[in-house]
Amino acid sequence: MNQTNSPKSLGMSVKASPGDFDLESYMHDRTKAVNQALDHFLPRANTNPPTLHEAMRYSLFAGGKRLRPALCLAAAEACAGSVDDAMPLACAVECIHTYSLIHDDLPAMDDDDYRRGKLTNHKVFGEGIAILAGDALLTQAFEIAAQSKGWTRYSHQKIFRELSHAAGSLQLIAGQVADLEGEGKKIPASELKYIHERKTSALLCCAVRLGGMSANCAAARLRALTDFGYNVGLAFQVIDDILDVTQTSEHLGKTAGKDQAARKATYPSIVGMKRSRQIAKELTGRAFAALRPFKGKALALEALAHHLLERSR
Ligand code: GRG
């Protein structure tokens, strides 16, 4: 198993969070647990057909930051739930996220050669296997989620609906369609927000909500987590747009400057760098405000929101 996604390698040794919360060791522990769980849930690499299972594992263990699983587990903890109960849902979201990256990198989409500091899936396994590895990871997510225990407020039916809605034609894929169709066009900030809400915020928000659901949280808590996840998700994409301009490919582990090259609308290209930073800060402020009902018990979520704003990759 590739263990390159340690918090140190993610640049987390800098001021990681507000207060005394040690985000670096939190991420170290949660990343290790998530990697072990994913390793357990996925078929072995030599399972027939071995090329497919190798390809699925190649991208899943390529060194992703594991932000969505961390958000899911942190939300569960904020609601007095357990990491063990939330883990299948955290892993399901990471499988969907990885599938979306494999497909996003394909020649028919963003046509990228590098992801997570390594050659993209289709560069190593060919386009056909990369498409199938993405399909299989998406499907695998539901098989993993089926292994969650189910809760009185949140049945497996509700969990499946949550995952399929975030990954489906109204959210993740709608965002990707709008992104593709917007290439080379001048679009207003409202349209860019529509893309970010769907392409990025929907799955991040889903990760946070599923964490709350795994703790059988009450409706008011779920609303607060939704508000938090939505705003953190939008801030995450604004920062991603900024990093695409300000960081090198080497540092990001993926091709920097792609947005400009593809003539994609981004916050820096529409409102400028200074205003983009302000917007990311405002969104993070709203995310913090959403956590007020947790009365200081959502320290990991707070630290993650702060880190996502300050991150450099
Ligand atoms: C269905 C054909 C088909 C494609 C789906 C929806 C989709 C393709 C792609 C969207 C993927 C995408 C690029 C979303 C933007 C969100 C984003 C910035 C992802 C990167 O997340 P990080 O930085 O990545 O957390 P790591 O590698 O660290 O997990």
py3Dmol code that shows the C-alpha trace and the ligand (Angstrom):
import py3Dmol

protein = """\
ATOM      1  CA  MET A   1       0.000   0.000   0.000  1.00  0.00           C
ATOM      2  CA  ASN A   2       1.286   3.441  -0.843  1.00  0.00           C
ATOM      3  CA  GLN A   3       1.645   5.551   2.267  1.00  0.00           C
ATOM      4  CA  THR A   4       2.887   8.742   0.618  1.00  0.00           C
ATOM      5  CA  ASN A   5      -0.070  10.755   1.872  1.00  0.00           C
ATOM      6  CA  SER A   6       1.297  11.408   5.339  1.00  0.00           C
ATOM      7  CA  PRO A   7       0.371  14.795   6.836  1.00  0.00           C
ATOM      8  CA  LYS A   8       4.064  15.844   6.742  1.00  0.00           C
ATOM      9  CA  SER A   9       4.188  15.209   2.988  1.00  0.00           C
ATOM     10  CA  LEU A  10       1.045  17.341   2.708  1.00  0.00           C
ATOM     11  CA  GLY A  11       2.803  20.339   4.216  1.00  0.00           C
ATOM     12  CA  MET A  12       0.839  20.260   7.465  1.00  0.00           C
ATOM     13  CA  SER A  13       3.752  20.982   9.744  1.00  0.00           C
ATOM     14  CA  VAL A  14       3.110  24.706   9.361  1.00  0.00           C
ATOM     15  CA  LYS A  15       0.596  26.378  11.685  1.00  0.00           C
ATOM     16  CA  ALA A  16      -2.045  23.703  11.290  1.00  0.00           C
ATOM     17  CA  SER A  17      -5.047  25.008  13.127  1.00  0.00           C
ATOM     18  CA  PRO A  18      -6.441  27.562  15.526  1.00  0.00           C
ATOM     19  CA  GLY A  19      -6.122  26.915  19.242  1.00  0.00           C
ATOM     20  CA  ASP A  20      -4.365  23.883  20.572  1.00  0.00           C
ATOM     21  CA  PHE A  21      -5.837  21.277  18.267  1.00  0.00           C
ATOM     22  CA  ASP A  22      -3.058  19.139  16.798  1.00  0.00           C
ATOM     23  CA  LEU A  23      -4.304  18.678  13.246  1.00  0.00           C
ATOM     24  CA  GLU A  24      -1.080  17.093  12.111  1.00  0.00           C
ATOM     25  CA  SER A  25      -1.380  14.113  14.445  1.00  0.00           C
ATOM     26  CA  TYR A  26      -5.146  13.984  13.882  1.00  0.00           C
ATOM     27  CA  MET A  27      -4.569  13.666  10.121  1.00  0.00           C
ATOM     28  CA  HIS A  28      -1.757  11.183  10.668  1.00  0.00           C
ATOM     29  CA  ASP A  29      -3.990   8.869  12.717  1.00  0.00           C
ATOM     30  CA  ARG A  30      -7.104   9.249  10.569  1.00  0.00           C
ATOM     31  CA  THR A  31      -5.182   8.841   7.301  1.00  0.00           C
ATOM     32  CA  LYS A  32      -3.599   5.640   8.577  1.00  0.00           C
ATOM     33  CA  ALA A  33      -6.982   4.269   9.679  1.00  0.00           C
ATOM     34  CA  VAL A  34      -8.634   5.233   6.370  1.00  0.00           C
ATOM     35  CA  ASN A  35      -5.832   3.607   4.355  1.00  0.00           C
ATOM     36  CA  GLN A  36      -6.168   0.400   6.363  1.00  0.00           C
ATOM     37  CA  ALA A  37      -9.930   0.367   5.927  1.00  0.00           C
ATOM     38  CA  LEU A  38      -9.721   1.018   2.178  1.00  0.00           C
ATOM     39  CA  ASP A  39      -7.153  -1.767   1.889  1.00  0.00           C
ATOM     40  CA  HIS A  40      -9.592  -4.071   3.692  1.00  0.00           C
ATOM     41  CA  PHE A  41     -12.637  -3.053   1.612  1.00  0.00           C
ATOM     42  CA  LEU A  42     -10.982  -3.254  -1.826  1.00  0.00           C
ATOM     43  CA  PRO A  43     -10.403  -6.602  -3.579  1.00  0.00           C
ATOM     44  CA  ARG A  44      -6.697  -7.639  -3.507  1.00  0.00           C
ATOM     45  CA  ALA A  45      -4.663  -6.424  -6.497  1.00  0.00           C
ATOM     46  CA  ASN A  46      -4.267 -10.001  -7.800  1.00  0.00           C
ATOM     47  CA  THR A  47      -8.033 -10.712  -7.762  1.00  0.00           C
ATOM     48  CA  ASN A  48      -9.378 -11.469 -11.232  1.00  0.00           C
ATOM     49  CA  PRO A  49      -9.245  -9.333 -13.371  1.00  0.00           C
ATOM     50  CA  PRO A  50      -5.894  -8.260 -11.873  1.00  0.00           C
ATOM     51  CA  THR A  51      -5.332  -5.311 -14.249  1.00  0.00           C
ATOM     52  CA  LEU A  52      -8.575  -3.724 -13.098  1.00  0.00           C
ATOM     53  CA  HIS A  53      -7.928  -4.222  -9.392  1.00  0.00           C
ATOM     54  CA  GLU A  54      -4.348  -2.977  -9.752  1.00  0.00           C
ATOM     55  CA  ALA A  55      -5.659   0.129 -11.555  1.00  0.00           C
ATOM     56  CA  MET A  56      -8.298   0.790  -8.866  1.00  0.00           C
ATOM     57  CA  ARG A  57      -5.685   0.471  -6.118  1.00  0.00           C
ATOM     58  CA  TYR A  58      -3.110   2.478  -8.077  1.00  0.00           C
ATOM     59  CA  SER A  59      -5.205   5.658  -7.917  1.00  0.00           C
ATOM     60  CA  LEU A  60      -6.784   4.995  -4.542  1.00  0.00           C
ATOM     61  CA  PHE A  61      -3.370   4.632  -2.871  1.00  0.00           C
ATOM     62  CA  ALA A  62      -1.529   7.232  -4.958  1.00  0.00           C
ATOM     63  CA  GLY A  63      -1.199   9.698  -2.086  1.00  0.00           C
ATOM     64  CA  GLY A  64      -4.462  11.666  -1.957  1.00  0.00           C
ATOM     65  CA  LYS A  65      -4.872  14.019   0.968  1.00  0.00           C
ATOM     66  CA  ARG A  66      -7.875  12.060   2.379  1.00  0.00           C
ATOM     67  CA  LEU A  67      -9.670  15.325   3.154  1.00  0.00           C
ATOM     68  CA  ARG A  68     -13.158  13.996   2.514  1.00  0.00           C
ATOM     69  CA  PRO A  69     -12.754  10.942   4.775  1.00  0.00           C
ATOM     70  CA  ALA A  70     -11.206  13.189   7.444  1.00  0.00           C
ATOM     71  CA  LEU A  71     -14.181  15.568   7.224  1.00  0.00           C
ATOM     72  CA  CYS A  72     -16.581  12.627   7.480  1.00  0.00           C
ATOM     73  CA  LEU A  73     -14.843  11.188  10.553  1.00  0.00           C
ATOM     74  CA  ALA A  74     -14.518  14.619  12.178  1.00  0.00           C
ATOM     75  CA  ALA A  75     -18.241  15.292  11.672  1.00  0.00           C
ATOM     76  CA  ALA A  76     -19.056  11.940  13.289  1.00  0.00           C
ATOM     77  CA  GLU A  77     -16.865  12.827  16.262  1.00  0.00           C
ATOM     78  CA  ALA A  78     -18.450  16.286  16.560  1.00  0.00           C
ATOM     79  CA  CYS A  79     -21.793  14.499  16.958  1.00  0.00           C
ATOM     80  CA  ALA A  80     -20.381  12.094  19.579  1.00  0.00           C
ATOM     81  CA  GLY A  81     -20.279   9.254  17.054  1.00  0.00           C
ATOM     82  CA  SER A  82     -17.470   6.774  16.506  1.00  0.00           C
ATOM     83  CA  VAL A  83     -14.740   6.564  13.881  1.00  0.00           C
ATOM     84  CA  ASP A  84     -15.527   2.864  13.376  1.00  0.00           C
ATOM     85  CA  ASP A  85     -19.190   3.516  12.566  1.00  0.00           C
ATOM     86  CA  ALA A  86     -18.335   6.339  10.163  1.00  0.00           C
ATOM     87  CA  MET A  87     -15.453   4.537   8.431  1.00  0.00           C
ATOM     88  CA  PRO A  88     -17.380   2.678   5.687  1.00  0.00           C
ATOM     89  CA  LEU A  89     -19.025   5.980   4.693  1.00  0.00           C
ATOM     90  CA  ALA A  90     -15.700   7.864   4.757  1.00  0.00           C
ATOM     91  CA  CYS A  91     -14.211   5.166   2.482  1.00  0.00           C
ATOM     92  CA  ALA A  92     -17.227   5.193   0.160  1.00  0.00           C
ATOM     93  CA  VAL A  93     -16.817   8.948  -0.392  1.00  0.00           C
ATOM     94  CA  GLU A  94     -13.075   8.555  -1.067  1.00  0.00           C
ATOM     95  CA  CYS A  95     -13.827   5.875  -3.702  1.00  0.00           C
ATOM     96  CA  ILE A  96     -16.296   8.209  -5.444  1.00  0.00           C
ATOM     97  CA  HIS A  97     -13.809  11.078  -5.252  1.00  0.00           C
ATOM     98  CA  THR A  98     -11.022   8.919  -6.747  1.00  0.00           C
ATOM     99  CA  TYR A  99     -13.290   7.706  -9.549  1.00  0.00           C
ATOM    100  CA  SER A 100     -14.128  11.317 -10.396  1.00  0.00           C
ATOM    101  CA  LEU A 101     -10.426  12.233 -10.579  1.00  0.00           C
ATOM    102  CA  ILE A 102      -9.574   9.244 -12.821  1.00  0.00           C
ATOM    103  CA  HIS A 103     -12.345  10.222 -15.245  1.00  0.00           C
ATOM    104  CA  ASP A 104     -11.552  13.940 -14.984  1.00  0.00           C
ATOM    105  CA  ASP A 105      -7.962  13.223 -16.085  1.00  0.00           C
ATOM    106  CA  LEU A 106      -8.987  11.274 -19.233  1.00  0.00           C
ATOM    107  CA  PRO A 107      -8.110  12.704 -22.661  1.00  0.00           C
ATOM    108  CA  ALA A 108     -11.833  13.298 -23.314  1.00  0.00           C
ATOM    109  CA  MET A 109     -12.006  15.476 -20.192  1.00  0.00           C
ATOM    110  CA  ASP A 110      -9.063  17.449 -18.755  1.00  0.00           C
ATOM    111  CA  ASP A 111      -6.392  15.275 -20.429  1.00  0.00           C
ATOM    112  CA  ASP A 112      -3.895  15.281 -17.576  1.00  0.00           C
ATOM    113  CA  ASP A 113      -0.678  13.304 -17.245  1.00  0.00           C
ATOM    114  CA  TYR A 114      -0.118  13.707 -13.509  1.00  0.00           C
ATOM    115  CA  ARG A 115      -2.304  13.324 -10.453  1.00  0.00           C
ATOM    116  CA  ARG A 116      -1.327  12.915  -6.815  1.00  0.00           C
ATOM    117  CA  GLY A 117       2.327  13.256  -7.919  1.00  0.00           C
ATOM    118  CA  LYS A 118       2.141  10.183 -10.149  1.00  0.00           C
ATOM    119  CA  LEU A 119       1.247   9.400 -13.755  1.00  0.00           C
ATOM    120  CA  THR A 120      -2.516   9.434 -14.232  1.00  0.00           C
ATOM    121  CA  ASN A 121      -4.397   6.147 -14.371  1.00  0.00           C
ATOM    122  CA  HIS A 122      -4.892   6.117 -18.156  1.00  0.00           C
ATOM    123  CA  LYS A 123      -1.170   6.900 -18.704  1.00  0.00           C
ATOM    124  CA  VAL A 124      -0.261   3.726 -16.803  1.00  0.00           C
ATOM    125  CA  PHE A 125      -3.120   1.344 -17.639  1.00  0.00           C
ATOM    126  CA  GLY A 126      -4.562   2.788 -20.874  1.00  0.00           C
ATOM    127  CA  GLU A 127      -7.846   4.615 -21.392  1.00  0.00           C
ATOM    128  CA  GLY A 128     -10.104   1.566 -21.417  1.00  0.00           C
ATOM    129  CA  ILE A 129      -8.913   0.234 -18.068  1.00  0.00           C
ATOM    130  CA  ALA A 130      -8.906   3.745 -16.554  1.00  0.00           C
ATOM    131  CA  ILE A 131     -12.577   4.224 -17.488  1.00  0.00           C
ATOM    132  CA  LEU A 132     -13.413   0.809 -16.040  1.00  0.00           C
ATOM    133  CA  ALA A 133     -11.356   1.403 -12.871  1.00  0.00           C
ATOM    134  CA  GLY A 134     -13.341   4.624 -12.345  1.00  0.00           C
ATOM    135  CA  ASP A 135     -16.640   2.795 -12.954  1.00  0.00           C
ATOM    136  CA  ALA A 136     -15.597   0.036 -10.545  1.00  0.00           C
ATOM    137  CA  LEU A 137     -14.609   2.502  -7.807  1.00  0.00           C
ATOM    138  CA  LEU A 138     -17.959   4.265  -8.116  1.00  0.00           C
ATOM    139  CA  THR A 139     -19.751   0.933  -7.766  1.00  0.00           C
ATOM    140  CA  GLN A 140     -17.417  -0.198  -4.988  1.00  0.00           C
ATOM    141  CA  ALA A 141     -18.456   2.863  -2.983  1.00  0.00           C
ATOM    142  CA  PHE A 142     -22.003   1.533  -2.666  1.00  0.00           C
ATOM    143  CA  GLU A 143     -20.833  -1.955  -1.744  1.00  0.00           C
ATOM    144  CA  ILE A 144     -18.716  -0.403   1.029  1.00  0.00           C
ATOM    145  CA  ALA A 145     -21.546   1.865   2.208  1.00  0.00           C
ATOM    146  CA  ALA A 146     -23.777  -1.228   2.405  1.00  0.00           C
ATOM    147  CA  GLN A 147     -21.405  -2.486   5.096  1.00  0.00           C
ATOM    148  CA  SER A 148     -22.210   0.448   7.365  1.00  0.00           C
ATOM    149  CA  LYS A 149     -24.494  -0.496  10.248  1.00  0.00           C
ATOM    150  CA  GLY A 150     -27.564   1.616   9.410  1.00  0.00           C
ATOM    151  CA  TRP A 151     -29.114   3.971  11.955  1.00  0.00           C
ATOM    152  CA  THR A 152     -32.601   4.614  13.318  1.00  0.00           C
ATOM    153  CA  ARG A 153     -32.743   8.087  11.719  1.00  0.00           C
ATOM    154  CA  TYR A 154     -30.691   7.124   8.663  1.00  0.00           C
ATOM    155  CA  SER A 155     -31.470   3.813   6.997  1.00  0.00           C
ATOM    156  CA  HIS A 156     -29.249   2.326   4.284  1.00  0.00           C
ATOM    157  CA  GLN A 157     -31.813   3.666   1.810  1.00  0.00           C
ATOM    158  CA  LYS A 158     -31.141   7.241   3.041  1.00  0.00           C
ATOM    159  CA  ILE A 159     -27.372   6.675   2.950  1.00  0.00           C
ATOM    160  CA  PHE A 160     -27.499   5.381  -0.649  1.00  0.00           C
ATOM    161  CA  ARG A 161     -29.698   8.287  -1.666  1.00  0.00           C
ATOM    162  CA  GLU A 162     -27.242  10.737  -0.098  1.00  0.00           C
ATOM    163  CA  LEU A 163     -24.281   9.251  -1.975  1.00  0.00           C
ATOM    164  CA  SER A 164     -26.048   8.857  -5.312  1.00  0.00           C
ATOM    165  CA  HIS A 165     -27.479  12.375  -5.198  1.00  0.00           C
ATOM    166  CA  ALA A 166     -24.044  13.951  -4.533  1.00  0.00           C
ATOM    167  CA  ALA A 167     -22.384  11.858  -7.279  1.00  0.00           C
ATOM    168  CA  GLY A 168     -25.213  12.052  -9.783  1.00  0.00           C
ATOM    169  CA  SER A 169     -26.529  14.099 -12.681  1.00  0.00           C
ATOM    170  CA  LEU A 170     -27.742  16.993 -10.509  1.00  0.00           C
ATOM    171  CA  GLN A 171     -24.505  17.494  -8.558  1.00  0.00           C
ATOM    172  CA  LEU A 172     -20.993  16.140  -9.297  1.00  0.00           C
ATOM    173  CA  ILE A 173     -21.669  15.237 -12.923  1.00  0.00           C
ATOM    174  CA  ALA A 174     -23.775  18.379 -13.532  1.00  0.00           C
ATOM    175  CA  GLY A 175     -20.787  20.414 -12.322  1.00  0.00           C
ATOM    176  CA  GLN A 176     -18.462  18.572 -14.647  1.00  0.00           C
ATOM    177  CA  VAL A 177     -20.817  19.106 -17.613  1.00  0.00           C
ATOM    178  CA  ALA A 178     -21.051  22.845 -16.896  1.00  0.00           C
ATOM    179  CA  ASP A 179     -17.260  22.956 -16.485  1.00  0.00           C
ATOM    180  CA  LEU A 180     -16.727  21.258 -19.868  1.00  0.00           C
ATOM    181  CA  GLU A 181     -19.304  23.416 -21.620  1.00  0.00           C
ATOM    182  CA  GLY A 182     -17.886  26.585 -20.062  1.00  0.00           C
ATOM    183  CA  GLU A 183     -14.362  26.045 -21.394  1.00  0.00           C
ATOM    184  CA  GLY A 184     -13.171  28.948 -23.503  1.00  0.00           C
ATOM    185  CA  LYS A 185     -16.315  30.973 -22.698  1.00  0.00           C
ATOM    186  CA  LYS A 186     -16.664  34.080 -20.585  1.00  0.00           C
ATOM    187  CA  ILE A 187     -19.035  33.090 -17.806  1.00  0.00           C
ATOM    188  CA  PRO A 188     -20.439  35.215 -14.958  1.00  0.00           C
ATOM    189  CA  ALA A 189     -19.434  34.602 -11.317  1.00  0.00           C
ATOM    190  CA  SER A 190     -22.924  33.155 -10.668  1.00  0.00           C
ATOM    191  CA  GLU A 191     -22.309  30.389 -13.232  1.00  0.00           C
ATOM    192  CA  LEU A 192     -18.881  29.695 -11.747  1.00  0.00           C
ATOM    193  CA  LYS A 193     -20.512  29.342  -8.331  1.00  0.00           C
ATOM    194  CA  TYR A 194     -23.006  26.866  -9.841  1.00  0.00           C
ATOM    195  CA  ILE A 195     -20.045  24.796 -11.127  1.00  0.00           C
ATOM    196  CA  HIS A 196     -18.167  24.912  -7.816  1.00  0.00           C
ATOM    197  CA  GLU A 197     -21.269  23.987  -5.816  1.00  0.00           C
ATOM    198  CA  ARG A 198     -21.698  20.856  -7.865  1.00  0.00           C
ATOM    199  CA  LYS A 199     -18.217  19.818  -8.981  1.00  0.00           C
ATOM    200  CA  THR A 200     -16.607  20.256  -5.566  1.00  0.00           C
ATOM    201  CA  SER A 201     -18.862  21.315  -2.722  1.00  0.00           C
ATOM    202  CA  ALA A 202     -21.502  18.586  -3.203  1.00  0.00           C
ATOM    203  CA  LEU A 203     -19.166  15.669  -2.384  1.00  0.00           C
ATOM    204  CA  LEU A 204     -17.372  17.484   0.438  1.00  0.00           C
ATOM    205  CA  CYS A 205     -20.726  18.393   1.953  1.00  0.00           C
ATOM    206  CA  CYS A 206     -21.917  14.809   1.485  1.00  0.00           C
ATOM    207  CA  ALA A 207     -18.828  13.560   3.383  1.00  0.00           C
ATOM    208  CA  VAL A 208     -19.622  15.867   6.306  1.00  0.00           C
ATOM    209  CA  ARG A 209     -23.337  14.971   6.335  1.00  0.00           C
ATOM    210  CA  LEU A 210     -22.599  11.244   6.210  1.00  0.00           C
ATOM    211  CA  GLY A 211     -20.333  11.670   9.237  1.00  0.00           C
ATOM    212  CA  GLY A 212     -23.239  13.223  11.150  1.00  0.00           C
ATOM    213  CA  MET A 213     -25.604  10.499   9.924  1.00  0.00           C
ATOM    214  CA  SER A 214     -23.208   7.808  11.163  1.00  0.00           C
ATOM    215  CA  ALA A 215     -23.680   9.324  14.631  1.00  0.00           C
ATOM    216  CA  ASN A 216     -27.466   9.212  14.179  1.00  0.00           C
ATOM    217  CA  CYS A 217     -27.469  13.008  14.615  1.00  0.00           C
ATOM    218  CA  ALA A 218     -30.653  15.051  15.054  1.00  0.00           C
ATOM    219  CA  ALA A 219     -32.029  17.142  12.161  1.00  0.00           C
ATOM    220  CA  ALA A 220     -30.712  20.462  13.546  1.00  0.00           C
ATOM    221  CA  ARG A 221     -27.186  19.074  13.735  1.00  0.00           C
ATOM    222  CA  LEU A 222     -27.468  17.771  10.170  1.00  0.00           C
ATOM    223  CA  ARG A 223     -28.555  21.238   9.001  1.00  0.00           C
ATOM    224  CA  ALA A 224     -25.536  22.802  10.735  1.00  0.00           C
ATOM    225  CA  LEU A 225     -23.200  20.234   9.150  1.00  0.00           C
ATOM    226  CA  THR A 226     -24.751  20.872   5.736  1.00  0.00           C
ATOM    227  CA  ASP A 227     -24.140  24.601   6.089  1.00  0.00           C
ATOM    228  CA  PHE A 228     -20.558  23.915   7.201  1.00  0.00           C
ATOM    229  CA  GLY A 229     -19.863  21.416   4.390  1.00  0.00           C
ATOM    230  CA  TYR A 230     -21.355  23.628   1.692  1.00  0.00           C
ATOM    231  CA  ASN A 231     -19.221  26.638   2.646  1.00  0.00           C
ATOM    232  CA  VAL A 232     -16.031  24.664   3.247  1.00  0.00           C
ATOM    233  CA  GLY A 233     -16.576  22.960  -0.119  1.00  0.00           C
ATOM    234  CA  LEU A 234     -16.889  26.290  -1.940  1.00  0.00           C
ATOM    235  CA  ALA A 235     -13.865  27.739  -0.109  1.00  0.00           C
ATOM    236  CA  PHE A 236     -11.893  24.604  -1.022  1.00  0.00           C
ATOM    237  CA  GLN A 237     -12.496  25.159  -4.755  1.00  0.00           C
ATOM    238  CA  VAL A 238     -11.689  28.900  -4.622  1.00  0.00           C
ATOM    239  CA  ILE A 239      -8.379  28.002  -2.951  1.00  0.00           C
ATOM    240  CA  ASP A 240      -7.833  25.250  -5.539  1.00  0.00           C
ATOM    241  CA  ASP A 241      -8.248  27.856  -8.300  1.00  0.00           C
ATOM    242  CA  ILE A 242      -5.750  30.149  -6.539  1.00  0.00           C
ATOM    243  CA  LEU A 243      -3.200  27.337  -6.075  1.00  0.00           C
ATOM    244  CA  ASP A 244      -3.488  26.437  -9.761  1.00  0.00           C
ATOM    245  CA  VAL A 245      -2.017  29.889 -10.485  1.00  0.00           C
ATOM    246  CA  THR A 246       0.397  30.321  -7.579  1.00  0.00           C
ATOM    247  CA  GLN A 247       1.963  26.858  -7.146  1.00  0.00           C
ATOM    248  CA  THR A 248       4.145  24.628  -9.292  1.00  0.00           C
ATOM    249  CA  SER A 249       3.098  21.272 -10.729  1.00  0.00           C
ATOM    250  CA  GLU A 250       5.786  19.619  -8.621  1.00  0.00           C
ATOM    251  CA  HIS A 251       4.356  21.058  -5.438  1.00  0.00           C
ATOM    252  CA  LEU A 252       0.732  20.270  -6.316  1.00  0.00           C
ATOM    253  CA  GLY A 253       1.411  16.781  -7.696  1.00  0.00           C
ATOM    254  CA  LYS A 254      -0.771  17.670 -10.700  1.00  0.00           C
ATOM    255  CA  THR A 255      -0.334  19.998 -13.669  1.00  0.00           C
ATOM    256  CA  ALA A 256      -0.438  23.612 -12.467  1.00  0.00           C
ATOM    257  CA  GLY A 257      -1.707  26.386 -14.738  1.00  0.00           C
ATOM    258  CA  LYS A 258      -4.199  24.040 -16.419  1.00  0.00           C
ATOM    259  CA  ASP A 259      -7.177  26.330 -15.881  1.00  0.00           C
ATOM    260  CA  GLN A 260      -5.602  29.182 -17.786  1.00  0.00           C
ATOM    261  CA  ALA A 261      -4.306  26.861 -20.519  1.00  0.00           C
ATOM    262  CA  ALA A 262      -7.813  25.391 -20.987  1.00  0.00           C
ATOM    263  CA  ARG A 263      -9.275  28.932 -20.829  1.00  0.00           C
ATOM    264  CA  LYS A 264     -11.409  27.881 -17.872  1.00  0.00           C
ATOM    265  CA  ALA A 265     -13.210  30.459 -15.789  1.00  0.00           C
ATOM    266  CA  THR A 266     -11.883  30.566 -12.233  1.00  0.00           C
ATOM    267  CA  TYR A 267     -12.309  32.988  -9.342  1.00  0.00           C
ATOM    268  CA  PRO A 268      -8.864  34.556  -9.935  1.00  0.00           C
ATOM    269  CA  SER A 269      -9.676  35.028 -13.647  1.00  0.00           C
ATOM    270  CA  ILE A 270     -13.106  36.572 -12.972  1.00  0.00           C
ATOM    271  CA  VAL A 271     -12.663  38.606  -9.777  1.00  0.00           C
ATOM    272  CA  GLY A 272      -8.860  38.743  -9.382  1.00  0.00           C
ATOM    273  CA  MET A 273      -6.518  37.206  -6.842  1.00  0.00           C
ATOM    274  CA  LYS A 274      -7.138  39.620  -3.949  1.00  0.00           C
ATOM    275  CA  ARG A 275     -10.932  39.295  -4.082  1.00  0.00           C
ATOM    276  CA  SER A 276     -10.632  35.497  -4.512  1.00  0.00           C
ATOM    277  CA  ARG A 277      -8.672  35.293  -1.253  1.00  0.00           C
ATOM    278  CA  GLN A 278     -11.309  37.454   0.459  1.00  0.00           C
ATOM    279  CA  ILE A 279     -14.102  35.220  -0.838  1.00  0.00           C
ATOM    280  CA  ALA A 280     -12.346  32.066   0.430  1.00  0.00           C
ATOM    281  CA  LYS A 281     -11.954  33.743   3.822  1.00  0.00           C
ATOM    282  CA  GLU A 282     -15.611  34.825   3.924  1.00  0.00           C
ATOM    283  CA  LEU A 283     -16.784  31.318   3.042  1.00  0.00           C
ATOM    284  CA  THR A 284     -14.568  29.821   5.754  1.00  0.00           C
ATOM    285  CA  GLY A 285     -15.999  32.369   8.211  1.00  0.00           C
ATOM    286  CA  ARG A 286     -19.493  31.140   7.319  1.00  0.00           C
ATOM    287  CA  ALA A 287     -18.327  27.555   7.834  1.00  0.00           C
ATOM    288  CA  PHE A 288     -17.028  28.446  11.316  1.00  0.00           C
ATOM    289  CA  ALA A 289     -20.320  30.188  12.127  1.00  0.00           C
ATOM    290  CA  ALA A 290     -22.231  27.036  11.128  1.00  0.00           C
ATOM    291  CA  LEU A 291     -20.371  25.137  13.843  1.00  0.00           C
ATOM    292  CA  ARG A 292     -21.704  27.369  16.678  1.00  0.00           C
ATOM    293  CA  PRO A 293     -24.383  24.854  17.768  1.00  0.00           C
ATOM    294  CA  PHE A 294     -21.561  22.397  18.539  1.00  0.00           C
ATOM    295  CA  LYS A 295     -20.392  24.761  21.312  1.00  0.00           C
ATOM    296  CA  GLY A 296     -16.667  24.095  20.911  1.00  0.00           C
ATOM    297  CA  LYS A 297     -17.101  20.313  20.427  1.00  0.00           C
ATOM    298  CA  ALA A 298     -16.257  20.360  16.710  1.00  0.00           C
ATOM    299  CA  LEU A 299     -12.550  21.107  17.094  1.00  0.00           C
ATOM    300  CA  ALA A 300     -11.381  18.783  14.311  1.00  0.00           C
ATOM    301  CA  LEU A 301     -13.890  20.291  11.853  1.00  0.00           C
ATOM    302  CA  GLU A 302     -12.765  23.810  12.814  1.00  0.00           C
ATOM    303  CA  ALA A 303      -9.112  22.874  12.393  1.00  0.00           C
ATOM    304  CA  LEU A 304      -9.815  21.241   9.022  1.00  0.00           C
ATOM    305  CA  ALA A 305     -11.695  24.326   7.763  1.00  0.00           C
ATOM    306  CA  HIS A 306      -8.807  26.520   8.852  1.00  0.00           C
ATOM    307  CA  HIS A 307      -6.265  24.220   7.215  1.00  0.00           C
ATOM    308  CA  LEU A 308      -8.232  24.084   3.927  1.00  0.00           C
ATOM    309  CA  LEU A 309      -8.111  27.879   3.780  1.00  0.00           C
ATOM    310  CA  GLU A 310      -4.390  28.084   4.569  1.00  0.00           C
ATOM    311  CA  ARG A 311      -3.241  25.042   2.568  1.00  0.00           C
ATOM    312  CA  SER A 312      -0.588  25.294  -0.097  1.00  0.00           C
ATOM    313  CA  ARG A 313      -1.502  22.099  -2.011  1.00  0.00           C
TER     314      ARG A 313
END
"""
ligand_1 = """\
29
GRG
C -18.675 10.793 -15.009
C -17.159 10.910 -17.033
C -17.471 11.297 -15.662
C -16.645 12.112 -15.015
C -16.853 12.567 -13.681
C -17.317 14.777 -11.897
C -15.993 14.520 -12.456
C -15.789 13.548 -13.527
C -14.912 15.163 -12.084
C -14.874 16.192 -11.068
C -13.505 16.055 -10.416
C -12.889 17.329 -9.985
C -11.629 17.731 -10.629
C -13.442 18.036 -8.990
C -12.870 19.238 -8.453
C -12.570 19.022 -7.008
C -11.099 18.962 -6.702
C -10.334 20.221 -6.646
C -10.535 17.805 -6.494
C -9.166 17.588 -5.951
O -9.355 17.240 -4.600
P -8.130 17.045 -3.592
O -7.217 18.216 -3.683
O -7.413 15.776 -4.244
O -8.684 16.705 -2.260
P -6.593 14.594 -3.556
O -5.826 13.997 -4.701
O -5.702 15.135 -2.488
O -7.616 13.639 -3.009
"""
view = py3Dmol.view(width=600, height=400)
view.addModel(protein, "pdb")
view.setStyle({"model": 0}, {"cartoon": {"style": "trace"}})
view.addModel(ligand_1, "xyz")
view.setStyle({"model": 1}, {"stick": {}})
view.zoomTo()
view.show()
